[in-house]
């Protein structure tokens, strides 16, 4: 599926609870119609203990938004 944004583009979220937030596109999933925006839709996620993260706990990570809800800047 052809998309109007690609990885690395500057975008603004134009709809939903995170309206007005701007950031860089981290990933694009054309098949599902989703994009992940840096600092756009941050969600709390529980993380197990591992070598990389020995304490585990809760971590904030960006979640995808629908591609129709973002507008390319510039």
mmCIF file of the N, C-alpha and C atoms, coordinates in Angstrom:
data_MODEL
# 
_entry.id   MODEL 
# 
loop_
_atom_site.group_PDB 
_atom_site.id 
_atom_site.type_symbol 
_atom_site.label_atom_id 
_atom_site.label_alt_id 
_atom_site.label_comp_id 
_atom_site.label_asym_id 
_atom_site.label_entity_id 
_atom_site.label_seq_id 
_atom_site.pdbx_PDB_ins_code 
_atom_site.Cartn_x 
_atom_site.Cartn_y 
_atom_site.Cartn_z 
_atom_site.occupancy 
_atom_site.B_iso_or_equiv 
_atom_site.pdbx_formal_charge 
_atom_site.auth_seq_id 
_atom_site.auth_comp_id 
_atom_site.auth_asym_id 
_atom_site.auth_atom_id 
_atom_site.pdbx_PDB_model_num 
ATOM 1   N N  . UNK A 1 1  ? 0.845  -1.192 0.000  1.00 0.00 ? 1  UNK A N  1 
ATOM 2   C CA . UNK A 1 1  ? 0.000  0.000  0.000  1.00 0.00 ? 1  UNK A CA 1 
ATOM 3   C C  . UNK A 1 1  ? 0.880  1.242  0.000  1.00 0.00 ? 1  UNK A C  1 
ATOM 4   N N  . UNK A 1 2  ? 0.555  2.211  -0.842 1.00 0.00 ? 2  UNK A N  1 
ATOM 5   C CA . UNK A 1 2  ? 1.317  3.448  -0.922 1.00 0.00 ? 2  UNK A CA 1 
ATOM 6   C C  . UNK A 1 2  ? 0.905  4.373  0.220  1.00 0.00 ? 2  UNK A C  1 
ATOM 7   N N  . UNK A 1 3  ? 1.898  4.992  0.847  1.00 0.00 ? 3  UNK A N  1 
ATOM 8   C CA . UNK A 1 3  ? 1.629  5.886  1.973  1.00 0.00 ? 3  UNK A CA 1 
ATOM 9   C C  . UNK A 1 3  ? 2.172  7.285  1.669  1.00 0.00 ? 3  UNK A C  1 
ATOM 10  N N  . UNK A 1 4  ? 1.647  8.290  2.340  1.00 0.00 ? 4  UNK A N  1 
ATOM 11  C CA . UNK A 1 4  ? 2.095  9.664  2.123  1.00 0.00 ? 4  UNK A CA 1 
ATOM 12  C C  . UNK A 1 4  ? 3.255  10.060 3.037  1.00 0.00 ? 4  UNK A C  1 
ATOM 13  N N  . UNK A 1 5  ? 3.627  9.185  3.955  1.00 0.00 ? 5  UNK A N  1 
ATOM 14  C CA . UNK A 1 5  ? 4.772  9.446  4.834  1.00 0.00 ? 5  UNK A CA 1 
ATOM 15  C C  . UNK A 1 5  ? 5.723  8.261  4.797  1.00 0.00 ? 5  UNK A C  1 
ATOM 16  N N  . UNK A 1 6  ? 6.980  8.525  5.128  1.00 0.00 ? 6  UNK A N  1 
ATOM 17  C CA . UNK A 1 6  ? 7.966  7.453  5.216  1.00 0.00 ? 6  UNK A CA 1 
ATOM 18  C C  . UNK A 1 6  ? 8.813  7.668  6.465  1.00 0.00 ? 6  UNK A C  1 
ATOM 19  N N  . UNK A 1 7  ? 9.603  6.688  6.808  1.00 0.00 ? 7  UNK A N  1 
ATOM 20  C CA . UNK A 1 7  ? 10.443 6.744  7.999  1.00 0.00 ? 7  UNK A CA 1 
ATOM 21  C C  . UNK A 1 7  ? 11.369 7.962  7.927  1.00 0.00 ? 7  UNK A C  1 
ATOM 22  N N  . UNK A 1 8  ? 11.413 8.716  9.023  1.00 0.00 ? 8  UNK A N  1 
ATOM 23  C CA . UNK A 1 8  ? 12.276 9.890  9.094  1.00 0.00 ? 8  UNK A CA 1 
ATOM 24  C C  . UNK A 1 8  ? 11.568 11.207 8.804  1.00 0.00 ? 8  UNK A C  1 
ATOM 25  N N  . UNK A 1 9  ? 10.337 11.174 8.274  1.00 0.00 ? 9  UNK A N  1 
ATOM 26  C CA . UNK A 1 9  ? 9.581  12.395 7.987  1.00 0.00 ? 9  UNK A CA 1 
ATOM 27  C C  . UNK A 1 9  ? 9.116  13.066 9.277  1.00 0.00 ? 9  UNK A C  1 
ATOM 28  N N  . UNK A 1 10 ? 8.977  14.388 9.239  1.00 0.00 ? 10 UNK A N  1 
ATOM 29  C CA . UNK A 1 10 ? 8.405  15.146 10.342 1.00 0.00 ? 10 UNK A CA 1 
ATOM 30  C C  . UNK A 1 10 ? 6.898  15.198 10.132 1.00 0.00 ? 10 UNK A C  1 
ATOM 31  N N  . UNK A 1 11 ? 6.120  14.801 11.130 1.00 0.00 ? 11 UNK A N  1 
ATOM 32  C CA . UNK A 1 11 ? 4.666  14.775 11.006 1.00 0.00 ? 11 UNK A CA 1 
ATOM 33  C C  . UNK A 1 11 ? 4.006  15.401 12.231 1.00 0.00 ? 11 UNK A C  1 
ATOM 34  N N  . UNK A 1 12 ? 2.715  15.718 12.071 1.00 0.00 ? 12 UNK A N  1 
ATOM 35  C CA . UNK A 1 12 ? 1.891  16.212 13.171 1.00 0.00 ? 12 UNK A CA 1 
ATOM 36  C C  . UNK A 1 12 ? 0.656  15.331 13.245 1.00 0.00 ? 12 UNK A C  1 
ATOM 37  N N  . UNK A 1 13 ? 0.251  14.968 14.459 1.00 0.00 ? 13 UNK A N  1 
ATOM 38  C CA . UNK A 1 13 ? -0.962 14.178 14.650 1.00 0.00 ? 13 UNK A CA 1 
ATOM 39  C C  . UNK A 1 13 ? -2.137 15.153 14.605 1.00 0.00 ? 13 UNK A C  1 
ATOM 40  N N  . UNK A 1 14 ? -3.109 14.874 13.713 1.00 0.00 ? 14 UNK A N  1 
ATOM 41  C CA . UNK A 1 14 ? -4.198 15.828 13.474 1.00 0.00 ? 14 UNK A CA 1 
ATOM 42  C C  . UNK A 1 14 ? -5.540 15.383 14.028 1.00 0.00 ? 14 UNK A C  1 
ATOM 43  N N  . UNK A 1 15 ? -5.612 14.183 14.632 1.00 0.00 ? 15 UNK A N  1 
ATOM 44  C CA . UNK A 1 15 ? -6.884 13.709 15.176 1.00 0.00 ? 15 UNK A CA 1 
ATOM 45  C C  . UNK A 1 15 ? -6.626 12.804 16.377 1.00 0.00 ? 15 UNK A C  1 
ATOM 46  N N  . UNK A 1 16 ? -7.623 12.692 17.240 1.00 0.00 ? 16 UNK A N  1 
ATOM 47  C CA . UNK A 1 16 ? -7.525 11.802 18.392 1.00 0.00 ? 16 UNK A CA 1 
ATOM 48  C C  . UNK A 1 16 ? -7.050 12.515 19.636 1.00 0.00 ? 16 UNK A C  1 
ATOM 49  N N  . UNK A 1 17 ? -6.779 11.722 20.680 1.00 0.00 ? 17 UNK A N  1 
ATOM 50  C CA . UNK A 1 17 ? -6.368 12.272 21.969 1.00 0.00 ? 17 UNK A CA 1 
ATOM 51  C C  . UNK A 1 17 ? -5.005 12.946 21.939 1.00 0.00 ? 17 UNK A C  1 
ATOM 52  N N  . UNK A 1 18 ? -4.188 12.625 20.955 1.00 0.00 ? 18 UNK A N  1 
ATOM 53  C CA . UNK A 1 18 ? -2.823 13.149 20.892 1.00 0.00 ? 18 UNK A CA 1 
ATOM 54  C C  . UNK A 1 18 ? -2.689 14.215 19.812 1.00 0.00 ? 18 UNK A C  1 
ATOM 55  N N  . UNK A 1 19 ? -3.800 14.846 19.471 1.00 0.00 ? 19 UNK A N  1 
ATOM 56  C CA . UNK A 1 19 ? -3.853 15.873 18.440 1.00 0.00 ? 19 UNK A CA 1 
ATOM 57  C C  . UNK A 1 19 ? -2.899 17.017 18.758 1.00 0.00 ? 19 UNK A C  1 
ATOM 58  N N  . UNK A 1 20 ? -2.152 17.459 17.745 1.00 0.00 ? 20 UNK A N  1 
ATOM 59  C CA . UNK A 1 20 ? -1.238 18.583 17.904 1.00 0.00 ? 20 UNK A CA 1 
ATOM 60  C C  . UNK A 1 20 ? 0.197  18.192 18.194 1.00 0.00 ? 20 UNK A C  1 
ATOM 61  N N  . UNK A 1 21 ? 0.442  16.947 18.571 1.00 0.00 ? 21 UNK A N  1 
ATOM 62  C CA . UNK A 1 21 ? 1.809  16.527 18.863 1.00 0.00 ? 21 UNK A CA 1 
ATOM 63  C C  . UNK A 1 21 ? 2.575  16.341 17.564 1.00 0.00 ? 21 UNK A C  1 
ATOM 64  N N  . UNK A 1 22 ? 3.850  16.737 17.582 1.00 0.00 ? 22 UNK A N  1 
ATOM 65  C CA . UNK A 1 22 ? 4.711  16.626 16.408 1.00 0.00 ? 22 UNK A CA 1 
ATOM 66  C C  . UNK A 1 22 ? 5.895  15.735 16.723 1.00 0.00 ? 22 UNK A C  1 
ATOM 67  N N  . UNK A 1 23 ? 6.399  15.074 15.695 1.00 0.00 ? 23 UNK A N  1 
ATOM 68  C CA . UNK A 1 23 ? 7.556  14.222 15.893 1.00 0.00 ? 23 UNK A CA 1 
ATOM 69  C C  . UNK A 1 23 ? 8.008  13.586 14.597 1.00 0.00 ? 23 UNK A C  1 
ATOM 70  N N  . UNK A 1 24 ? 9.014  12.724 14.714 1.00 0.00 ? 24 UNK A N  1 
ATOM 71  C CA . UNK A 1 24 ? 9.594  12.023 13.584 1.00 0.00 ? 24 UNK A CA 1 
ATOM 72  C C  . UNK A 1 24 ? 8.974  10.643 13.475 1.00 0.00 ? 24 UNK A C  1 
ATOM 73  N N  . UNK A 1 25 ? 8.741  10.189 12.250 1.00 0.00 ? 25 UNK A N  1 
ATOM 74  C CA . UNK A 1 25 ? 8.183  8.857  12.024 1.00 0.00 ? 25 UNK A CA 1 
ATOM 75  C C  . UNK A 1 25 ? 9.282  7.826  12.292 1.00 0.00 ? 25 UNK A C  1 
ATOM 76  N N  . UNK A 1 26 ? 9.003  6.888  13.220 1.00 0.00 ? 26 UNK A N  1 
ATOM 77  C CA . UNK A 1 26 ? 9.951  5.836  13.556 1.00 0.00 ? 26 UNK A CA 1 
ATOM 78  C C  . UNK A 1 26 ? 9.747  4.607  12.681 1.00 0.00 ? 26 UNK A C  1 
ATOM 79  N N  . UNK A 1 27 ? 8.476  4.285  12.352 1.00 0.00 ? 27 UNK A N  1 
ATOM 80  C CA . UNK A 1 27 ? 8.183  3.133  11.503 1.00 0.00 ? 27 UNK A CA 1 
ATOM 81  C C  . UNK A 1 27 ? 6.848  3.318  10.807 1.00 0.00 ? 27 UNK A C  1 
ATOM 82  N N  . UNK A 1 28 ? 6.713  2.661  9.640  1.00 0.00 ? 28 UNK A N  1 
ATOM 83  C CA . UNK A 1 28 ? 5.486  2.708  8.857  1.00 0.00 ? 28 UNK A CA 1 
ATOM 84  C C  . UNK A 1 28 ? 5.077  1.283  8.534  1.00 0.00 ? 28 UNK A C  1 
ATOM 85  N N  . UNK A 1 29 ? 3.809  0.939  8.816  1.00 0.00 ? 29 UNK A N  1 
ATOM 86  C CA . UNK A 1 29 ? 3.262  -0.366 8.447  1.00 0.00 ? 29 UNK A CA 1 
ATOM 87  C C  . UNK A 1 29 ? 2.144  -0.111 7.445  1.00 0.00 ? 29 UNK A C  1 
ATOM 88  N N  . UNK A 1 30 ? 2.476  -0.192 6.157  1.00 0.00 ? 30 UNK A N  1 
ATOM 89  C CA . UNK A 1 30 ? 1.522  0.103  5.100  1.00 0.00 ? 30 UNK A CA 1 
ATOM 90  C C  . UNK A 1 30 ? 0.379  -0.880 5.043  1.00 0.00 ? 30 UNK A C  1 
ATOM 91  N N  . UNK A 1 31 ? 0.623  -2.144 5.357  1.00 0.00 ? 31 UNK A N  1 
ATOM 92  C CA . UNK A 1 31 ? -0.417 -3.171 5.297  1.00 0.00 ? 31 UNK A CA 1 
ATOM 93  C C  . UNK A 1 31 ? -1.508 -2.909 6.331  1.00 0.00 ? 31 UNK A C  1 
ATOM 94  N N  . UNK A 1 32 ? -1.120 -2.486 7.524  1.00 0.00 ? 32 UNK A N  1 
ATOM 95  C CA . UNK A 1 32 ? -2.087 -2.210 8.590  1.00 0.00 ? 32 UNK A CA 1 
ATOM 96  C C  . UNK A 1 32 ? -2.517 -0.751 8.619  1.00 0.00 ? 32 UNK A C  1 
ATOM 97  N N  . UNK A 1 33 ? -1.803 0.112  7.870  1.00 0.00 ? 33 UNK A N  1 
ATOM 98  C CA . UNK A 1 33 ? -2.137 1.530  7.852  1.00 0.00 ? 33 UNK A CA 1 
ATOM 99  C C  . UNK A 1 33 ? -1.784 2.233  9.141  1.00 0.00 ? 33 UNK A C  1 
ATOM 100 N N  . UNK A 1 34 ? -0.651 1.880  9.744  1.00 0.00 ? 34 UNK A N  1 
ATOM 101 C CA . UNK A 1 34 ? -0.243 2.460  11.024 1.00 0.00 ? 34 UNK A CA 1 
ATOM 102 C C  . UNK A 1 34 ? 1.142  3.098  10.901 1.00 0.00 ? 34 UNK A C  1 
ATOM 103 N N  . UNK A 1 35 ? 1.367  4.158  11.643 1.00 0.00 ? 35 UNK A N  1 
ATOM 104 C CA . UNK A 1 35 ? 2.687  4.777  11.759 1.00 0.00 ? 35 UNK A CA 1 
ATOM 105 C C  . UNK A 1 35 ? 2.995  5.000  13.236 1.00 0.00 ? 35 UNK A C  1 
ATOM 106 N N  . UNK A 1 36 ? 4.269  4.885  13.587 1.00 0.00 ? 36 UNK A N  1 
ATOM 107 C CA . UNK A 1 36 ? 4.715  5.153  14.949 1.00 0.00 ? 36 UNK A CA 1 
ATOM 108 C C  . UNK A 1 36 ? 5.471  6.475  14.928 1.00 0.00 ? 36 UNK A C  1 
ATOM 109 N N  . UNK A 1 37 ? 5.017  7.430  15.754 1.00 0.00 ? 37 UNK A N  1 
ATOM 110 C CA . UNK A 1 37 ? 5.597  8.761  15.806 1.00 0.00 ? 37 UNK A CA 1 
ATOM 111 C C  . UNK A 1 37 ? 6.348  8.927  17.123 1.00 0.00 ? 37 UNK A C  1 
ATOM 112 N N  . UNK A 1 38 ? 7.575  9.408  17.017 1.00 0.00 ? 38 UNK A N  1 
ATOM 113 C CA . UNK A 1 38 ? 8.401  9.631  18.207 1.00 0.00 ? 38 UNK A CA 1 
ATOM 114 C C  . UNK A 1 38 ? 7.740  10.677 19.105 1.00 0.00 ? 38 UNK A C  1 
ATOM 115 N N  . UNK A 1 39 ? 7.412  10.295 20.336 1.00 0.00 ? 39 UNK A N  1 
ATOM 116 C CA . UNK A 1 39 ? 6.771  11.201 21.289 1.00 0.00 ? 39 UNK A CA 1 
ATOM 117 C C  . UNK A 1 39 ? 5.303  11.459 21.000 1.00 0.00 ? 39 UNK A C  1 
ATOM 118 N N  . UNK A 1 40 ? 4.726  10.728 20.066 1.00 0.00 ? 40 UNK A N  1 
ATOM 119 C CA . UNK A 1 40 ? 3.343  10.974 19.657 1.00 0.00 ? 40 UNK A CA 1 
ATOM 120 C C  . UNK A 1 40 ? 2.314  10.367 20.576 1.00 0.00 ? 40 UNK A C  1 
ATOM 121 N N  . UNK A 1 41 ? 2.251  9.076  20.645 1.00 0.00 ? 41 UNK A N  1 
ATOM 122 C CA . UNK A 1 41 ? 1.273  8.371  21.484 1.00 0.00 ? 41 UNK A CA 1 
ATOM 123 C C  . UNK A 1 41 ? 2.045  7.466  22.429 1.00 0.00 ? 41 UNK A C  1 
ATOM 124 N N  . UNK A 1 42 ? 2.417  7.996  23.578 1.00 0.00 ? 42 UNK A N  1 
ATOM 125 C CA . UNK A 1 42 ? 3.218  7.244  24.531 1.00 0.00 ? 42 UNK A CA 1 
ATOM 126 C C  . UNK A 1 42 ? 2.302  6.417  25.430 1.00 0.00 ? 42 UNK A C  1 
ATOM 127 N N  . UNK A 1 43 ? 2.631  5.126  25.566 1.00 0.00 ? 43 UNK A N  1 
ATOM 128 C CA . UNK A 1 43 ? 1.862  4.224  26.414 1.00 0.00 ? 43 UNK A CA 1 
ATOM 129 C C  . UNK A 1 43 ? 2.796  3.578  27.432 1.00 0.00 ? 43 UNK A C  1 
ATOM 130 N N  . UNK A 1 44 ? 2.229  3.203  28.578 1.00 0.00 ? 44 UNK A N  1 
ATOM 131 C CA . UNK A 1 44 ? 2.990  2.518  29.619 1.00 0.00 ? 44 UNK A CA 1 
ATOM 132 C C  . UNK A 1 44 ? 2.930  1.020  29.347 1.00 0.00 ? 44 UNK A C  1 
ATOM 133 N N  . UNK A 1 45 ? 4.078  0.357  29.397 1.00 0.00 ? 45 UNK A N  1 
ATOM 134 C CA . UNK A 1 45 ? 4.142  -1.065 29.090 1.00 0.00 ? 45 UNK A CA 1 
ATOM 135 C C  . UNK A 1 45 ? 4.958  -1.778 30.167 1.00 0.00 ? 45 UNK A C  1 
ATOM 136 N N  . UNK A 1 46 ? 4.419  -2.885 30.674 1.00 0.00 ? 46 UNK A N  1 
ATOM 137 C CA . UNK A 1 46 ? 5.134  -3.669 31.682 1.00 0.00 ? 46 UNK A CA 1 
ATOM 138 C C  . UNK A 1 46 ? 6.237  -4.462 30.990 1.00 0.00 ? 46 UNK A C  1 
ATOM 139 N N  . UNK A 1 47 ? 7.435  -4.464 31.591 1.00 0.00 ? 47 UNK A N  1 
ATOM 140 C CA . UNK A 1 47 ? 8.590  -5.132 31.004 1.00 0.00 ? 47 UNK A CA 1 
ATOM 141 C C  . UNK A 1 47 ? 9.149  -6.132 31.996 1.00 0.00 ? 47 UNK A C  1 
ATOM 142 N N  . UNK A 1 48 ? 9.387  -7.358 31.526 1.00 0.00 ? 48 UNK A N  1 
ATOM 143 C CA . UNK A 1 48 ? 9.979  -8.394 32.377 1.00 0.00 ? 48 UNK A CA 1 
ATOM 144 C C  . UNK A 1 48 ? 11.446 -8.103 32.648 1.00 0.00 ? 48 UNK A C  1 
ATOM 145 N N  . UNK A 1 49 ? 11.973 -8.725 33.686 1.00 0.00 ? 49 UNK A N  1 
ATOM 146 C CA . UNK A 1 49 ? 13.397 -8.621 33.970 1.00 0.00 ? 49 UNK A CA 1 
ATOM 147 C C  . UNK A 1 49 ? 14.169 -9.350 32.883 1.00 0.00 ? 49 UNK A C  1 
ATOM 148 N N  . UNK A 1 50 ? 15.316 -8.797 32.511 1.00 0.00 ? 50 UNK A N  1 
ATOM 149 C CA . UNK A 1 50 ? 16.182 -9.427 31.509 1.00 0.00 ? 50 UNK A CA 1 
ATOM 150 C C  . UNK A 1 50 ? 17.599 -8.922 31.731 1.00 0.00 ? 50 UNK A C  1 
ATOM 151 N N  . UNK A 1 51 ? 18.546 -9.424 30.938 1.00 0.00 ? 51 UNK A N  1 
ATOM 152 C CA . UNK A 1 51 ? 19.922 -8.936 31.055 1.00 0.00 ? 51 UNK A CA 1 
ATOM 153 C C  . UNK A 1 51 ? 19.991 -7.466 30.675 1.00 0.00 ? 51 UNK A C  1 
ATOM 154 N N  . UNK A 1 52 ? 19.218 -7.090 29.662 1.00 0.00 ? 52 UNK A N  1 
ATOM 155 C CA . UNK A 1 52 ? 19.208 -5.707 29.198 1.00 0.00 ? 52 UNK A CA 1 
ATOM 156 C C  . UNK A 1 52 ? 18.569 -4.781 30.227 1.00 0.00 ? 52 UNK A C  1 
ATOM 157 N N  . UNK A 1 53 ? 17.494 -5.262 30.878 1.00 0.00 ? 53 UNK A N  1 
ATOM 158 C CA . UNK A 1 53 ? 16.760 -4.466 31.866 1.00 0.00 ? 53 UNK A CA 1 
ATOM 159 C C  . UNK A 1 53 ? 16.637 -5.292 33.149 1.00 0.00 ? 53 UNK A C  1 
ATOM 160 N N  . UNK A 1 54 ? 17.656 -5.292 34.009 1.00 0.00 ? 54 UNK A N  1 
ATOM 161 C CA . UNK A 1 54 ? 17.659 -6.175 35.177 1.00 0.00 ? 54 UNK A CA 1 
ATOM 162 C C  . UNK A 1 54 ? 16.573 -5.884 36.215 1.00 0.00 ? 54 UNK A C  1 
ATOM 163 N N  . UNK A 1 55 ? 16.056 -4.650 36.255 1.00 0.00 ? 55 UNK A N  1 
ATOM 164 C CA . UNK A 1 55 ? 15.036 -4.319 37.235 1.00 0.00 ? 55 UNK A CA 1 
ATOM 165 C C  . UNK A 1 55 ? 13.615 -4.591 36.741 1.00 0.00 ? 55 UNK A C  1 
ATOM 166 N N  . UNK A 1 56 ? 13.418 -4.653 35.430 1.00 0.00 ? 56 UNK A N  1 
ATOM 167 C CA . UNK A 1 56 ? 12.062 -4.812 34.911 1.00 0.00 ? 56 UNK A CA 1 
ATOM 168 C C  . UNK A 1 56 ? 11.259 -3.569 35.187 1.00 0.00 ? 56 UNK A C  1 
ATOM 169 N N  . UNK A 1 57 ? 9.959  -3.713 35.361 1.00 0.00 ? 57 UNK A N  1 
ATOM 170 C CA . UNK A 1 57 ? 9.121  -2.581 35.731 1.00 0.00 ? 57 UNK A CA 1 
ATOM 171 C C  . UNK A 1 57 ? 8.262  -2.071 34.588 1.00 0.00 ? 57 UNK A C  1 
ATOM 172 N N  . UNK A 1 58 ? 7.917  -0.795 34.654 1.00 0.00 ? 58 UNK A N  1 
ATOM 173 C CA . UNK A 1 58 ? 7.040  -0.181 33.657 1.00 0.00 ? 58 UNK A CA 1 
ATOM 174 C C  . UNK A 1 58 ? 7.846  0.821  32.847 1.00 0.00 ? 58 UNK A C  1 
ATOM 175 N N  . UNK A 1 59 ? 7.683  0.743  31.520 1.00 0.00 ? 59 UNK A N  1 
ATOM 176 C CA . UNK A 1 59 ? 8.442  1.604  30.629 1.00 0.00 ? 59 UNK A CA 1 
ATOM 177 C C  . UNK A 1 59 ? 7.480  2.321  29.681 1.00 0.00 ? 59 UNK A C  1 
ATOM 178 N N  . UNK A 1 60 ? 7.811  3.548  29.326 1.00 0.00 ? 60 UNK A N  1 
ATOM 179 C CA . UNK A 1 60 ? 6.977  4.321  28.407 1.00 0.00 ? 60 UNK A CA 1 
ATOM 180 C C  . UNK A 1 60 ? 7.516  4.136  26.995 1.00 0.00 ? 60 UNK A C  1 
ATOM 181 N N  . UNK A 1 61 ? 6.652  3.740  26.068 1.00 0.00 ? 61 UNK A N  1 
ATOM 182 C CA . UNK A 1 61 ? 7.066  3.453  24.703 1.00 0.00 ? 61 UNK A CA 1 
ATOM 183 C C  . UNK A 1 61 ? 6.061  4.028  23.709 1.00 0.00 ? 61 UNK A C  1 
ATOM 184 N N  . UNK A 1 62 ? 6.502  4.439  22.514 1.00 0.00 ? 62 UNK A N  1 
ATOM 185 C CA . UNK A 1 62 ? 5.547  4.985  21.536 1.00 0.00 ? 62 UNK A CA 1 
ATOM 186 C C  . UNK A 1 62 ? 4.700  3.883  20.918 1.00 0.00 ? 62 UNK A C  1 
ATOM 187 N N  . UNK A 1 63 ? 3.414  4.165  20.725 1.00 0.00 ? 63 UNK A N  1 
ATOM 188 C CA . UNK A 1 63 ? 2.484  3.220  20.113 1.00 0.00 ? 63 UNK A CA 1 
ATOM 189 C C  . UNK A 1 63 ? 2.060  3.771  18.749 1.00 0.00 ? 63 UNK A C  1 
ATOM 190 N N  . UNK A 1 64 ? 1.613  2.906  17.839 1.00 0.00 ? 64 UNK A N  1 
ATOM 191 C CA . UNK A 1 64 ? 1.224  3.375  16.506 1.00 0.00 ? 64 UNK A CA 1 
ATOM 192 C C  . UNK A 1 64 ? -0.117 4.109  16.496 1.00 0.00 ? 64 UNK A C  1 
ATOM 193 N N  . UNK A 1 65 ? -0.261 5.008  15.518 1.00 0.00 ? 65 UNK A N  1 
ATOM 194 C CA . UNK A 1 65 ? -1.525 5.697  15.245 1.00 0.00 ? 65 UNK A CA 1 
ATOM 195 C C  . UNK A 1 65 ? -1.884 5.435  13.792 1.00 0.00 ? 65 UNK A C  1 
ATOM 196 N N  . UNK A 1 66 ? -3.158 5.599  13.441 1.00 0.00 ? 66 UNK A N  1 
ATOM 197 C CA . UNK A 1 66 ? -3.584 5.357  12.067 1.00 0.00 ? 66 UNK A CA 1 
ATOM 198 C C  . UNK A 1 66 ? -2.975 6.402  11.141 1.00 0.00 ? 66 UNK A C  1 
ATOM 199 N N  . UNK A 1 67 ? -2.601 5.957  9.946  1.00 0.00 ? 67 UNK A N  1 
ATOM 200 C CA . UNK A 1 67 ? -1.900 6.831  9.012  1.00 0.00 ? 67 UNK A CA 1 
ATOM 201 C C  . UNK A 1 67 ? -2.748 8.020  8.554  1.00 0.00 ? 67 UNK A C  1 
ATOM 202 N N  . UNK A 1 68 ? -4.074 7.878  8.599  1.00 0.00 ? 68 UNK A N  1 
ATOM 203 C CA . UNK A 1 68 ? -4.945 8.987  8.200  1.00 0.00 ? 68 UNK A CA 1 
ATOM 204 C C  . UNK A 1 68 ? -4.968 10.089 9.248  1.00 0.00 ? 68 UNK A C  1 
ATOM 205 N N  . UNK A 1 69 ? -4.451 9.821  10.438 1.00 0.00 ? 69 UNK A N  1 
ATOM 206 C CA . UNK A 1 69 ? -4.453 10.808 11.518 1.00 0.00 ? 69 UNK A CA 1 
ATOM 207 C C  . UNK A 1 69 ? -3.154 11.595 11.615 1.00 0.00 ? 69 UNK A C  1 
ATOM 208 N N  . UNK A 1 70 ? -2.267 11.461 10.629 1.00 0.00 ? 70 UNK A N  1 
ATOM 209 C CA . UNK A 1 70 ? -1.031 12.231 10.642 1.00 0.00 ? 70 UNK A CA 1 
ATOM 210 C C  . UNK A 1 70 ? -0.919 13.064 9.373  1.00 0.00 ? 70 UNK A C  1 
ATOM 211 N N  . UNK A 1 71 ? -0.259 14.231 9.521  1.00 0.00 ? 71 UNK A N  1 
ATOM 212 C CA . UNK A 1 71 ? -0.052 15.139 8.401  1.00 0.00 ? 71 UNK A CA 1 
ATOM 213 C C  . UNK A 1 71 ? 1.448  15.408 8.284  1.00 0.00 ? 71 UNK A C  1 
ATOM 214 N N  . UNK A 1 72 ? 1.968  15.262 7.091  1.00 0.00 ? 72 UNK A N  1 
ATOM 215 C CA . UNK A 1 72 ? 3.391  15.514 6.839  1.00 0.00 ? 72 UNK A CA 1 
ATOM 216 C C  . UNK A 1 72 ? 3.657  17.015 6.915  1.00 0.00 ? 72 UNK A C  1 
ATOM 217 N N  . UNK A 1 73 ? 4.750  17.392 7.557  1.00 0.00 ? 73 UNK A N  1 
ATOM 218 C CA . UNK A 1 73 ? 5.141  18.788 7.672  1.00 0.00 ? 73 UNK A CA 1 
ATOM 219 C C  . UNK A 1 73 ? 6.236  19.088 6.653  1.00 0.00 ? 73 UNK A C  1 
ATOM 220 N N  . UNK A 1 74 ? 6.141  20.215 6.032  1.00 0.00 ? 74 UNK A N  1 
ATOM 221 C CA . UNK A 1 74 ? 7.167  20.648 5.077  1.00 0.00 ? 74 UNK A CA 1 
ATOM 222 C C  . UNK A 1 74 ? 7.145  19.914 3.837  1.00 0.00 ? 74 UNK A C  1 
# 
